[in-house]
Amino acid sequence: MGSTAQPYLFETLNESQEENVQGGQNDLASTDPTSGTMMWESLWGNAILPDLQISSSFFEDVDPIIDFKGLGQSWGNIQEWADRSFQQPLLEGAAPQDIENETIAAGGIRFCCYGMVPNVAVKLVGNMPDLQARINSSQVYQSFNVSKHSDYYMLKFSDSTLFAQVNKLASHGLAALQDISSVEIKAFAETKMIQRVFTRAKKPGEATLKTHIIVYGSVDDARLVGDKLCSEKIFLQDPDNGTHDIEYFNPHILQFPGIEEPVLNNPEHGFFKELSRPSKTLRKERDTFDQTVSTIYQSLTRFRNLERMQGGAQIITPLLPHQETALHFMMQRESGPVPPEFSLWTYRHKLTNAEATEPPNELGGGILADDMGMGKSLSTLALITTSLDEAVSWSQTVDTSTTKRRSRATLVIVPSTLIMNSWLKEIDIRLDKSLAIAKYYGKGRNLDVQDYLDGDIVFTTYHTIAASMKNGSVIFQIKWFRIILDEVHMIRRRETSLYQAAIQLSARFRWCLTGTPIQNHLEDIGSLLAFLRVSQFENKAVFRNHIIVPFAEDISSASKRFAFLLDCVCLRRSQELLHLPQITERYHYITLSEEERRQYDHTLVTMANFIKAKSSQNPDRRDPFGIFQAQLQLRLLCNHGTFQRPFTKRSQRDWKI
């Protein structure tokens, strides 16, 4: 901890002192009582006080808040336009997208990050050596609490010791949030920038640096926070870093119904937890995680002893051997029998030790997690064709346990229309024309339940089902024969509306397709197991206690348990394991037509001039986005040819809009 606080250099400022500070005169160094001369050395021990009379001219060269006249009113008009223009086309017949109802966290408020106020100027306060002693140089960033102290907002260490004063303009803006009880404010600054201040500051006016202010609070207060900051002409930006698994809901970003909000990528539901650890520690932890995942993958054995199976007669393209064994795995997980060595139950659960007089049925689907490019979609289509008759028979059986109507269809949920079109192309190439294909997507989508009961395959998107969840649309009124989630990492976070929508769908069989079953965290698998209704692991706490927590005690033992769990429900193979031929790259050069060459050369010259003009701008005001867009033009021209709009000054203005 720092030494006993010394008196600030500027306990009060008289008019002459303030004039000197503002004019840069005298440096306000202390006076040697024996000689009457000004001694700079004594000034090193102190920085400026958070005094009410300090002029904002201390920060005259830094304007952290953009002051656009009338922008607050314009923002409200833009958001109203977004709500009015996009809500109905995306969600025909659906209830409005209401953030208060979208996802409710268990107990308490639904906490989120609103966004960041970047490059806020602050001035260090207190005893400089004490402040420097508190900075951990092994950390990449330093984080601070932010709270009001008299008329200014202050950056404070965890023990409430003052570190810096926020400038007057930003303090006034943040004060608009002081009556919102859920709001919490944090600040962070790069350690090297702080150390640079300690090293280079030769007078009080130089003891300043820029920090990023992050605002958190309840989702319920998001619109209120946005309005208040907007009225102060403060506009939140995307945070550079600082949270993990905390929902991100920026009230200053246009919200289009049905479009999922990004979630910031931080280790825990804590402020800047990764910022509190040294960068070497972060790299070591990441290396350990990667090594653990690699070890788990390499120890999987489910691919062994699988038989080769052919799909239904509707498949007109022969399956490759690894696709045939994938089909066998999928048939095992749907029809059985499950090999005893890959069963989670005897009379006792092999991982949780839960007991059951009659072990639960372990059939019902699984995870196909082969590497990208190995034909997971074709293996899945083969599965669908092998069970067409069974699907019809099942759909005709009366189920008195639910009011939902049974459909023989397999519901395939994809992230985007681009991937949906890839599936449709695969069907067109690999299958005959006998299957009934339908889509639940778009403004004019069919809302007649019967059409989805009589199909073989129905396609939709994650965002469509999330948007349709609130009004109980037809897709939730059906019990599907099978549900397939493509790119299933889309639901890896239980708190998102995408996960909530997927988990509410009813089906006899459930499948997850992904090339990366573990992305950033081992917990990613937990959401997939919950969707699959894997007994015991539908509960997040059970999964964490029995699968994740053991890694803190014995990584080797925990990895074996994790691998066993994966082997029971998942088939994961890499291309190296299957000894597939190496990729061959061929370059084919083409000759442009006269018109294409003319447009290409024109774009090249215009682009070069644009980049040159951008490069000559002040680095602090330069926007690299425009340069990247300019570089993209030649690529677009190669793809689109003369259909590409010429690169002009007008198109540059369009990007800014």
C-alpha positions in Angstrom: 0.0 0.0 0.0 1.1 3.6 -0.5 2.6 5.8 2.2 0.6 8.2 4.3 -1.1 10.7 2.0 0.8 13.9 1.7 -1.0 17.3 1.2 -1.9 17.8 -2.5 0.0 20.4 -4.2 -3.1 22.4 -5.0 -5.3 22.3 -1.8 -6.8 25.5 -3.1 -6.2 27.7 -6.0 -6.1 31.5 -5.8 -6.7 33.5 -9.0 -3.0 34.1 -9.7 -2.2 30.4 -9.3 -5.0 29.3 -11.6 -3.9 31.9 -14.1 -0.4 30.5 -14.0 -1.6 27.0 -14.4 -3.7 27.9 -17.4 -1.0 29.9 -18.9 1.7 27.3 -18.4 3.7 29.8 -16.3 5.8 29.1 -13.2 5.1 25.3 -13.3 3.8 25.8 -9.7 6.8 24.1 -8.3 7.3 24.4 -4.6 9.5 27.0 -3.0 12.6 26.1 -1.0 12.0 27.8 2.4 15.7 28.4 2.8 16.5 29.9 -0.6 13.2 31.2 -1.8 13.8 29.4 -5.2 11.5 27.1 -7.0 12.4 23.4 -6.6 11.1 21.0 -9.3 12.3 18.0 -7.4 9.7 18.5 -4.7 7.0 18.7 -7.3 7.7 15.1 -8.4 6.1 13.9 -5.2 2.8 15.4 -6.0 0.3 15.7 -8.8 -2.8 17.8 -9.2 -5.6 17.7 -6.7 -9.2 17.0 -7.7 -10.2 20.6 -6.8 -13.5 22.1 -7.7 -11.9 25.2 -9.0 -9.5 23.5 -11.5 -10.2 24.8 -14.9 -11.1 22.4 -17.8 -8.3 24.1 -19.7 -6.1 21.4 -18.1 -7.6 19.2 -20.8 -7.9 21.7 -23.6 -6.1 19.5 -26.1 -8.2 16.5 -25.4 -11.9 16.3 -26.2 -13.1 12.8 -25.3 -16.7 13.6 -26.1 -17.9 14.4 -29.6 -20.2 17.4 -29.6 -22.4 17.2 -32.6 -25.3 19.6 -32.4 -28.7 18.0 -32.7 -27.2 14.5 -32.8 -29.1 13.3 -29.8 -32.4 14.0 -31.4 -31.2 12.5 -34.7 -30.2 9.3 -32.9 -33.7 8.9 -31.5 -35.1 9.4 -35.0 -32.7 6.8 -36.5 -33.6 4.2 -33.9 -37.3 4.8 -34.4 -36.7 4.3 -38.2 -34.9 1.0 -37.5 -37.7 -0.2 -35.2 -40.4 0.8 -37.7 -38.6 -0.4 -40.9 -37.1 -3.7 -39.8 -39.4 -5.1 -37.2 -42.3 -6.3 -39.4 -40.3 -7.6 -42.4 -38.2 -9.8 -40.1 -40.9 -10.8 -37.6 -44.2 -11.0 -39.4 -46.8 -11.7 -36.8 -44.2 -11.6 -34.0 -44.2 -9.5 -30.9 -41.9 -6.6 -30.8 -38.3 -7.3 -29.7 -38.4 -6.2 -26.1 -35.1 -6.4 -24.3 -36.8 -6.7 -20.9 -38.3 -10.1 -21.9 -35.6 -11.5 -24.2 -33.4 -13.4 -21.7 -34.0 -13.4 -17.9 -31.0 -14.4 -15.8 -31.7 -16.7 -12.9 -32.3 -14.4 -9.9 -31.5 -10.7 -9.7 -31.0 -8.3 -12.5 -29.8 -9.2 -16.0 -26.4 -7.5 -16.0 -24.8 -6.2 -19.2 -22.1 -4.0 -20.5 -23.5 -0.9 -22.2 -20.2 0.1 -24.0 -17.1 2.3 -23.8 -16.4 6.0 -23.7 -12.9 6.0 -25.3 -9.9 8.2 -24.7 -11.1 10.1 -21.7 -8.5 12.4 -20.4 -7.6 12.1 -16.7 -5.1 13.8 -14.5 -3.1 11.9 -11.8 -3.7 13.0 -8.2 -1.8 12.4 -5.0 1.8 11.3 -4.2 3.4 10.2 -7.5 5.9 7.7 -6.0 3.0 6.1 -4.1 0.9 5.9 -7.2 3.8 4.3 -9.1 4.4 1.8 -6.4 0.8 0.6 -6.7 1.1 -0.1 -10.5 1.8 -3.7 -11.3 4.1 -3.5 -14.3 3.6 -7.2 -15.2 0.0 -6.5 -16.1 -1.0 -5.3 -19.6 -3.8 -3.1 -18.3 -4.6 -1.4 -15.0 -8.3 -1.3 -14.0 -9.9 1.3 -11.7 -13.2 1.9 -10.0 -14.9 5.1 -11.1 -17.1 7.0 -8.7 -18.1 10.6 -8.0 -16.0 12.6 -5.6 -17.4 16.1 -5.0 -18.1 17.5 -8.5 -15.7 15.3 -10.3 -15.5 11.6 -11.1 -12.4 9.9 -9.9 -10.4 6.8 -10.8 -9.7 4.8 -7.6 -7.8 1.7 -6.7 -9.6 -1.2 -5.1 -9.1 0.2 -1.6 -10.6 3.6 -2.7 -7.3 5.4 -2.8 -7.5 8.1 -5.5 -5.5 7.7 -8.7 -6.8 10.3 -11.1 -9.4 12.9 -11.8 -11.7 12.6 -14.8 -11.9 15.9 -16.8 -14.8 18.3 -16.2 -16.6 17.6 -19.5 -16.6 13.8 -19.0 -17.4 14.1 -15.3 -20.5 16.2 -16.1 -21.6 13.6 -18.6 -21.2 10.7 -16.3 -23.0 12.5 -13.6 -26.2 12.1 -15.6 -26.1 8.4 -14.6 -25.7 8.9 -10.9 -29.4 8.3 -10.1 -29.5 5.0 -11.9 -28.8 2.5 -9.1 -27.7 -0.4 -11.3 -25.0 1.5 -13.1 -21.4 0.6 -12.4 -18.4 2.3 -14.0 -14.9 1.0 -14.6 -11.9 2.5 -16.3 -8.8 0.9 -17.7 -5.5 2.2 -19.1 -2.5 0.5 -20.6 0.3 0.0 -18.1 2.9 1.2 -20.5 1.1 4.5 -20.9 0.8 5.0 -17.2 4.5 4.3 -16.8 5.3 6.8 -19.5 3.5 9.5 -17.6 5.6 8.7 -14.5 8.8 8.8 -16.6 8.2 11.8 -18.8 6.0 14.2 -16.7 8.1 17.3 -16.0 5.3 19.5 -14.7 1.8 19.1 -13.4 0.2 19.8 -16.8 1.9 16.7 -18.2 0.6 14.3 -15.5 -2.3 13.3 -17.7 -3.2 10.2 -19.7 -6.1 8.8 -21.6 -8.3 6.0 -20.3 -11.3 4.1 -21.5 -14.4 4.3 -19.4 -16.7 1.2 -19.4 -20.3 1.5 -18.2 -22.3 -1.5 -16.9 -25.7 -2.0 -15.5 -29.1 -3.7 -15.8 -30.5 -4.4 -19.3 -33.7 -2.9 -18.0 -31.9 0.4 -17.7 -30.2 0.3 -21.1 -32.5 2.7 -22.9 -32.5 5.1 -20.0 -28.7 5.1 -19.8 -28.5 5.6 -23.6 -30.9 8.6 -23.5 -29.1 10.3 -20.6 -25.6 9.9 -22.2 -27.0 11.0 -25.6 -28.4 14.1 -24.0 -24.8 14.8 -22.7 -23.5 14.1 -26.2 -21.6 11.0 -25.0 -21.9 8.1 -27.4 -20.8 4.6 -26.4 -18.4 2.6 -28.5 -17.7 -1.1 -28.6 -15.3 -2.0 -25.8 -11.8 -3.1 -26.7 -11.7 -5.6 -23.9 -12.7 -6.1 -20.3 -15.5 -8.6 -19.9 -16.2 -12.2 -20.4 -19.6 -13.8 -20.7 -21.2 -10.5 -19.8 -23.9 -9.6 -22.2 -23.2 -6.6 -24.4 -26.2 -4.3 -25.0 -25.1 -1.0 -26.4 -28.1 1.4 -26.4 -26.3 3.6 -29.0 -26.3 0.8 -31.6 -29.3 0.3 -33.8 -31.2 -2.7 -32.6 -32.7 -4.7 -35.4 -35.3 -7.3 -34.2 -34.1 -10.9 -34.6 -30.4 -10.0 -34.7 -28.4 -11.4 -31.8 -26.3 -9.1 -29.7 -22.6 -9.9 -29.4 -21.3 -11.1 -26.1 -18.0 -9.7 -24.9 -15.2 -12.2 -24.5 -13.8 -12.2 -20.9 -13.1 -15.1 -18.5 -15.8 -14.5 -15.9 -18.8 -12.3 -14.9 -16.3 -10.0 -13.2 -14.9 -6.6 -14.2 -11.7 -6.9 -16.2 -10.7 -10.1 -14.7 -8.2 -10.9 -17.4 -6.8 -7.4 -17.1 -5.8 -8.2 -13.5 -3.5 -11.0 -14.6 -0.1 -10.6 -16.2 0.1 -11.0 -19.9 2.6 -13.9 -19.5 0.0 -15.7 -17.3 -2.7 -15.2 -20.0 -0.4 -16.7 -22.7 0.4 -19.6 -20.4 -3.2 -20.2 -19.6 -4.1 -20.1 -23.3 -1.3 -22.5 -24.1 -2.5 -24.8 -21.4 -6.0 -24.7 -22.7 -5.0 -25.4 -26.2 -2.8 -28.3 -25.1 -5.7 -29.7 -22.9 -8.1 -29.6 -25.9 -5.5 -31.2 -28.1 -5.0 -34.0 -25.6 -8.7 -34.6 -25.3 -9.2 -34.8 -29.0 -6.2 -37.1 -29.5 -7.5 -39.5 -26.8 -11.0 -40.0 -28.4 -11.6 -43.5 -29.6 -15.3 -43.5 -30.8 -14.2 -43.6 -34.4 -12.8 -47.1 -34.0 -14.9 -50.2 -34.8 -17.6 -48.3 -36.6 -19.1 -50.1 -39.6 -19.7 -48.7 -43.0 -23.3 -48.0 -43.9 -25.1 -46.9 -47.0 -27.7 -44.2 -47.0 -31.2 -44.5 -48.5 -32.0 -45.0 -52.1 -32.5 -41.2 -52.5 -28.7 -40.7 -52.2 -27.4 -40.6 -55.8 -23.8 -39.8 -54.8 -21.8 -42.6 -53.1 -20.6 -41.8 -49.6 -16.9 -41.8 -48.8 -15.8 -44.4 -46.2 -15.6 -41.9 -43.3 -19.1 -40.6 -44.2 -20.4 -44.2 -44.1 -18.9 -44.7 -40.6 -20.3 -41.4 -39.5 -23.8 -42.7 -40.6 -23.2 -45.8 -38.5 -22.4 -43.7 -35.5 -25.6 -41.6 -36.0 -27.7 -44.7 -36.4 -26.3 -46.1 -33.1 -27.2 -42.9 -31.3 -30.8 -43.0 -32.7 -31.7 -46.6 -32.9 -29.1 -48.4 -30.8 -27.6 -50.4 -29.4 -25.0 -48.1 -27.8 -21.8 -50.0 -27.2 -21.4 -50.6 -23.4 -18.0 -48.9 -23.4 -19.6 -45.7 -24.6 -22.6 -45.8 -22.3 -22.8 -43.3 -19.4 -25.0 -45.5 -17.3 -25.0 -48.9 -15.6 -27.2 -48.7 -12.5 -25.0 -45.7 -11.6 -23.8 -42.8 -13.7 -20.2 -43.3 -14.5 -19.3 -39.6 -14.1 -21.6 -38.2 -11.5 -22.3 -41.4 -9.5 -26.0 -40.7 -9.6 -28.0 -43.9 -9.1 -31.1 -45.1 -10.9 -33.1 -48.3 -10.6 -33.7 -48.2 -14.3 -31.0 -46.3 -16.3 -32.3 -43.6 -18.6 -32.6 -44.1 -22.3 -29.3 -42.8 -23.8 -30.5 -42.7 -27.3 -31.8 -39.5 -28.9 -29.0 -38.0 -31.0 -25.5 -36.6 -30.5 -22.7 -34.4 -31.9 -21.1 -34.9 -35.2 -17.9 -32.9 -34.9 -15.7 -33.9 -37.8 -13.3 -31.3 -39.2 -14.6 -28.8 -41.7 -14.8 -30.1 -45.2 -15.3 -33.8 -44.3 -18.9 -33.8 -45.5 -21.0 -33.7 -42.3 -24.0 -32.4 -44.2 -23.9 -35.4 -46.6 -23.7 -37.8 -43.7 -26.7 -36.1 -42.1 -28.7 -36.2 -45.4 -27.9 -39.9 -45.5 -29.3 -40.3 -42.0 -32.5 -38.6 -43.0 -32.9 -40.9 -46.0 -32.5 -44.0 -44.0 -35.3 -43.1 -41.6 -38.0 -41.7 -43.9 -40.4 -44.6 -43.3 -39.8 -44.6 -39.6 -40.4 -40.8 -39.6 -43.8 -41.3 -41.3 -44.8 -44.1 -38.9 -43.8 -42.0 -35.9 -45.7 -38.9 -37.0 -48.9 -40.9 -37.4 -48.8 -42.2 -33.8 -51.0 -40.3 -31.4 -49.1 -38.7 -28.5 -51.5 -37.9 -25.6 -48.7 -36.4 -23.5 -48.6 -33.2 -25.5 -50.8 -30.9 -27.6 -48.1 -30.5 -30.2 -48.6 -32.1 -33.5 -46.0 -34.6 -34.8 -44.1 -33.9 -38.0 -42.1 -36.4 -39.9 -39.8 -33.7 -41.0 -36.2 -33.0 -40.0 -35.8 -29.4 -39.0 -32.4 -28.0 -40.0 -31.4 -24.8 -38.3 -28.5 -22.8 -39.8 -26.8 -19.5 -39.0 -27.6 -17.7 -42.3 -29.3 -18.0 -45.7 -25.8 -18.5 -47.2 -25.4 -21.8 -45.4 -29.0 -22.6 -46.0 -28.3 -22.3 -49.8 -25.3 -24.5 -49.4 -27.5 -27.2 -47.9 -30.1 -26.8 -50.7 -27.3 -27.1 -53.3 -26.0 -30.2 -51.6 -29.5 -31.7 -51.8 -29.8 -30.8 -55.4 -26.5 -32.5 -56.3 -26.5 -35.5 -53.9 -30.2 -36.5 -53.7 -32.9 -37.3 -56.1 -36.0 -35.1 -56.3 -38.3 -37.2 -54.2 -37.9 -35.4 -50.9 -40.3 -32.6 -49.9 -38.3 -29.5 -48.9 -39.7 -26.4 -47.1 -38.3 -23.2 -45.6 -39.5 -21.3 -42.6 -37.8 -18.0 -43.3 -38.4 -14.5 -44.6 -41.2 -12.0 -44.6 -43.5 -14.1 -46.7 -42.9 -17.4 -44.9 -45.7 -19.9 -44.8 -47.5 -20.0 -41.4 -49.7 -23.0 -42.2 -48.8 -25.8 -39.8 -49.9 -28.5 -42.2 -47.2 -27.7 -44.7 -44.5 -28.4 -42.2 -46.1 -31.6 -41.0 -46.0 -33.1 -44.5 -42.4 -32.2 -45.4 -39.2 -34.2 -45.2 -36.8 -31.4 -44.5 -37.6 -27.9 -43.2 -34.9 -25.2 -43.1 -34.8 -22.1 -40.9 -32.3 -19.9 -39.2 -31.3 -19.4 -35.5 -32.4 -15.8 -35.6 -35.8 -16.7 -37.1 -36.6 -19.1 -34.3 -35.4 -16.7 -31.7 -37.6 -14.0 -33.1 -40.5 -16.3 -33.4 -40.2 -17.7 -29.9 -42.2 -14.9 -28.2 -45.4 -15.3 -30.1 -45.6 -19.1 -30.1 -45.3 -19.4 -33.9 -46.0 -22.6 -35.8 -42.4 -23.9 -35.4 -42.9 -24.2 -31.7 -46.3 -25.9 -32.1 -44.8 -29.0 -33.7 -42.9 -31.9 -32.3 -40.3 -32.7 -35.0 -39.0 -36.1 -35.8 -35.5 -34.7 -35.8 -33.8 -31.3 -35.2 -30.3 -30.6 -36.6 -28.3 -27.6 -35.4 -25.7 -26.7 -38.0 -22.8 -24.6 -36.7 -24.0 -25.4 -33.2 -21.5 -23.1 -31.5 -24.2 -20.4 -32.2 -25.9 -21.7 -29.0 -22.9 -22.3 -26.8 -24.0 -19.5 -24.4 -27.1 -20.4 -22.4 -27.9 -16.8 -21.7 -28.6 -15.9 -25.4 -32.0 -15.9 -27.0 -30.7 -18.3 -29.7 -30.0 -20.9 -27.0 -33.3 -20.3 -25.3 -35.2 -20.7 -28.6 -33.4 -23.9 -29.6 -33.9 -25.5 -26.2 -37.7 -25.0 -26.3 -38.1 -26.8 -29.6 -39.6 -30.3 -29.4 -38.2 -33.3 -31.2 -37.6 -37.1 -31.0 -34.0 -36.8 -32.1 -31.5 -34.0 -31.7 -28.2 -33.4 -33.5 -25.4 -30.9 -33.3 -23.1 -30.3 -36.2 -19.8 -28.4 -35.7 -16.2 -28.5 -36.7 -15.2 -26.9 -33.4 -17.1 -28.5 -30.5 -14.8 -26.7 -28.0 -14.1 -23.1 -29.1 -13.0 -20.8 -26.2 -14.0 -22.7 -23.1 -14.5 -26.3 -22.1 -18.0 -25.1 -20.8 -19.0 -24.8 -24.5 -19.9 -28.5 -24.5 -22.3 -28.0 -21.6 -24.8 -26.1 -23.6 -24.8 -28.7 -26.4 -25.4 -31.5 -23.9 -28.3 -29.6 -22.4 -29.8 -29.2 -25.9 -29.3 -32.9 -26.5 -31.1 -33.7 -23.2 -28.1 -35.8 -22.0 -29.2 -37.1 -18.6 -27.6 -35.4 -15.6 -25.9 -32.7 -17.8 -29.0 -30.8 -18.6 -28.2 -29.0 -15.3 -25.4 -26.4 -15.7 -24.3 -26.8 -12.1 -24.0 -30.6 -12.4 -21.9 -30.3 -15.6 -19.6 -27.7 -14.0 -19.1 -29.6 -10.7 -18.4 -33.0 -12.3 -16.7 -32.0 -15.5 -15.1 -28.5 -15.3 -14.2 -28.1 -11.6 -12.0 -31.3 -11.6 -9.6 -29.6 -14.0 -8.5 -27.4 -11.1 -7.4 -30.4 -9.2 -5.9 -32.8 -11.7 -5.8 -31.9 -15.4 -4.8 -35.4 -16.5 -7.7 -37.1 -14.7 -10.2 -34.5 -15.7 -9.2 -34.7 -19.3 -9.8 -38.4 -19.3 -13.3 -37.8 -17.9 -14.0 -35.2 -20.5 -12.8 -37.4 -23.3 -15.0 -40.2 -22.1 -18.0 -37.9 -22.0 -17.3 -36.8 -25.6 -16.8 -40.4 -26.8 -20.2 -41.3 -25.5 -22.1 -38.6 -27.4 -19.8 -37.3 -30.1 -17.8 -38.4 -33.1 -14.8 -36.2 -33.7 -12.2 -36.9 -36.5 -9.6 -34.8 -38.1 -8.6 -35.0 -41.7 -5.1 -36.2 -40.7 -6.7 -39.2 -38.9 -8.5 -40.2 -42.1 -5.3 -39.9 -44.3 -7.2 -37.8 -46.8 -5.1 -36.6 -49.8 -3.4 -33.3 -49.5 -5.0 -30.2 -50.9 -3.7 -29.2 -54.3 -3.7 -25.5 -55.1 -3.8 -24.3 -58.7 -3.6 -20.8 -60.0 -5.5 -19.9 -63.2 -4.7 -16.5 -64.6 -7.3 -14.8 -66.8 -7.2 -12.0 -69.4 -9.5 -9.1 -68.7 -11.7 -7.7 -71.5 -11.1 -4.2 -72.7 -13.9 -2.8 -70.6 -12.8 -4.8 -67.5 -9.2 -3.6 -67.9 -10.4 0.1 -68.3 -12.5 -0.1 -65.1 -9.7 -2.0 -63.2 -7.1 0.6 -64.1 -9.4 3.4 -63.2 -10.2 1.8 -59.9 -6.5 1.2 -59.2 -5.6 4.9 -59.8 -8.5 6.3 -57.9 -7.9 3.9 -55.0 -4.2 4.8 -54.9 -5.0 8.5 -54.7 -7.6 7.9 -52.0 -5.1 6.0 -49.9 -2.5 8.7 -50.4 -4.9 11.3 -49.3 -5.9 9.3 -46.2 -2.2 8.7 -45.3 -1.5 12.4 -45.3 -4.1 13.0 -42.6 -3.3 13.6 -39.0 -2.7 10.1 -37.5 -5.0 10.9 -34.5 -7.9 11.7 -36.9 -7.2 9.1 -39.5 -9.8 6.5 -40.0 -8.3 3.2 -41.3 -11.7 1.8 -42.1 -11.8 3.9 -45.3 -8.4 2.6 -46.4 -9.4 -1.0 -45.9 -12.6 -0.4 -48.0 -10.5 1.2 -50.7 -8.2 -1.9 -50.8 -11.2 -4.1 -51.0 -12.4 -2.5 -54.3 -10.0 -4.4 -56.5 -11.1 -7.7 -55.0 -14.7 -6.8 -55.5 -14.0 -5.8 -59.1 -12.3 -9.2 -59.7 -15.4 -10.9 -58.4 -18.1 -8.7 -59.9 -16.5 -7.5 -63.1 -18.1 -4.6 -64.8 -21.2 -5.1 -62.5 -19.2 -3.6 -59.7 -20.0 0.1 -59.1 -17.0 2.3 -59.9 -14.9 3.5 -57.1 -15.8 7.2 -56.7 -15.8 10.0 -54.2 -19.5 9.4 -53.8 -19.0 5.8 -52.8 -16.6 7.0 -50.2 -19.3 9.2 -48.7 -21.7 6.2 -48.8 -19.3 4.2 -46.6 -19.3 6.9 -44.0 -23.0 6.9 -43.9 
